[in-house]
Amino acid sequence: MLRTFTLAIVAALGLAGAAQAQHAPSLNRQDCAGIWKEIGLPKAASGVTGHTTVVCHLGYITGHNDARKGPNWVVERLTPSLTEGDATREGRTFHEDKLLPDKAQAKPADYDDNGFNFDQGHNAPAADFSGNQKFLDDTFFLSNSVPQIGLGFNRSIWRALENQMRNLVGSNHGVLYVITGSVWQESKPIKITGDVCGTKLVLPTVQPVSICPENHHKKDVKCSAGVAVPAAMFKVVYDPVMQNAFAVLMENESHTGRYKKTAPYIEAHRVGIATIEDLTGLRFFSALSARKRNQIRSNCVTVKRH
């Protein structure tokens, strides 16, 4: 009886969180406070510059990097009522987000027939909203997308990680907060050392560094205002019941032939939250106490599978 009552509360909380996003898309972050209020929005560390436009959508909120034309971060509050269902992405295509400044908007033409194996890679995946067709449709804004290597990454190991997160939501966790974002490229590969989990990675330089209609099939043509290609993608996942978090960082390149089983390979890309913060200049969990944030930063939590 107690278990039934607890799950009923969790389901009700999930629906309440979704209901608070009904006025999206919106530039008023309070319109989707039910998605992020418990953990707070990511904030830029002191000294980090660059304009970010924050946009509420039905099931997620994005912090869009206007110069790079892609999200620095996207926050989701996932519940079984959102992740489980029969909503379909069939026939859906990406389009520009008109709430962004004109010069900050990625366009479908930036991606179309780019010739570099780049997908329009969701940050908040469409399948995370299989329980609500309107929410799923709302993921197809280019403010929720970055160029991701398709074969060998977006369509394989990254998809496996996304599936793993949805399975967690349905395994009596009830609610999970998932923050997905980019580590932007530097002029040289980025070496990860000193991570609290002991993970060592090298984040690549990816060519071209940005995409636009002018450089499709022509890597040597530079875009004057293209869509930036990230070096890597991350997920930071917070369990509000256990009050802990884990992070996964994966290179934006083909991983084909590097693994036989997905779970150990994903675990090998586990990093500390502090590593993601150092790479991105973001600070997560602004609504939590300083003590809890420091605890999360200093711990290495196993990537949960169930």
Sequence and secondary structure as in RCSB ss.txt:
>XXXX:A:sequence
MLRTFTLAIVAALGLAGAAQAQHAPSLNRQDCAGIWKEIGLPKAASGVTGHTTVVCHLGYITGHNDARKGPNWVV
ERLTPSLTEGDATREGRTFHEDKLLPDKAQAKPADYDDNGFNFDQGHNAPAADFSGNQKFLDDTFFLSNSVPQIG
LGFNRSIWRALENQMRNLVGSNHGVLYVITGSVWQESKPIKITGDVCGTKLVLPTVQPVSICPENHHKKDVKCSA
GVAVPAAMFKVVYDPVMQNAFAVLMENESHTGRYKKTAPYIEAHRVGIATIEDLTGLRFFSALSARKRNQIRSNC
VTVKRH
>XXXX:A:secstr
 HHHHHHHHHHHHHHHHHHTTTT SBS GGGGHHHHTTT   EE TT    EEEEE SSEEEEEETTTTEEEEEE
EEE HHHHSS    TT   B  TTS GGG   HHHHTT SS EEEEESS GGGGTT HHHHHTT BGGGEEEEEI
IIIITTHHHHHHHHHHHHIIIII  EEEEEEEEE  SS EEE S TT   EEE   SSSEE GGGTT TTS  SS
 EE EEEEEEEEEETTTTEEEEEEEESS  TTS S HHHHHHTTEE HHHHHHHH EE  TTS HHHHHHHHH  
      
